[in-house]
Amino acid sequence: MLSSIRERYLHTLDQIAKAAAGSGRIPEEVRLVVVSKTQPLEVIRAAIAAGISMFGENYAEEALGKIAALKETEVEWHMIGHVQSRKADIIARNFSMLHSLDSSKLAEKMERICSELNRTLPVLLEFNVSGEESKFGFSAWEENHWSDLKPDIEKILSFSHLHVNGLMTMPPLFEDPERTRPYFQRLRKLRNYLANQFPQVQWQELSMGTSVDYIAAIQEGATFVRVGKAILGPRVIKK
Ligand SMILES: *Cc1c(COP(=O)(O)O)cnc(C)c1O
């Protein structure tokens, strides 16, 4: 039984390294974002003390409080949840990367704000590859409709303050990772399609895989895995 954040963190890093090596990849290709949504500050402080320096948050305002409280640390914050347009400013000012750019409307708003702030924001485009209605992201579950995505993507790629690095997805939740694997495969296939259509862009990043299925995600090409519960423990229910 792994009883501390540090033990679970080291165990996860070990699993990541093994999964990468087992698929002929180098472990450094895969980065671990520790998902701290709804976790209180004490837990994040304990995680920092355990050596964790990259956190993923889902809710702009909740994250803002944590980021302010931990300003003196060397932590990197990644936004992984749906961002409402009116919260775009919080993201542009406080985050290192946006994994969940899910509409051209949000992209437009982010571009305007980043331009005002004179910064470039690394972003990933979020795709819904399952068709599950509750999921955000550009619709991409039907491969023969992928060409419909091109006008939106072309527009986002024209924004000079957004740096598109790759793709992200959040598949339906299954306990058995073999049920999510096909969605990871579809995201990788979509990446290859986009790399073909838009060769001027580096589509190297694939953000996919959570506590239950990050090993399968790495086997399918993940470069970012987003792991919460398996390291930080159960979440406080959000009221
Ligand atoms: C909550 C969340 C995760 C992490 O889920 P765990 O089950 O805690 O590992 C990863 N990605 C996104 C987008 C999330 O909302």
The ligand as an ORCA input file, in Angstrom:
! r2SCAN-3c Opt
* xyz 0 1
  C     -10.062     15.288    -13.234
  C      -9.365     15.238    -14.536
  C      -8.233     14.435    -14.732
  C      -7.652     13.514    -13.655
  O      -8.534     12.530    -13.270
  P      -8.091     11.457    -12.125
  O      -9.117     10.425    -12.192
  O      -8.084     12.206    -10.834
  O      -6.728     10.998    -12.481
  C      -7.605     14.491    -15.963
  N      -8.051     15.276    -16.959
  C      -9.121     16.063    -16.816
  C      -9.571     16.909    -17.952
  C      -9.812     16.068    -15.609
  O     -10.908     16.835    -15.481
*
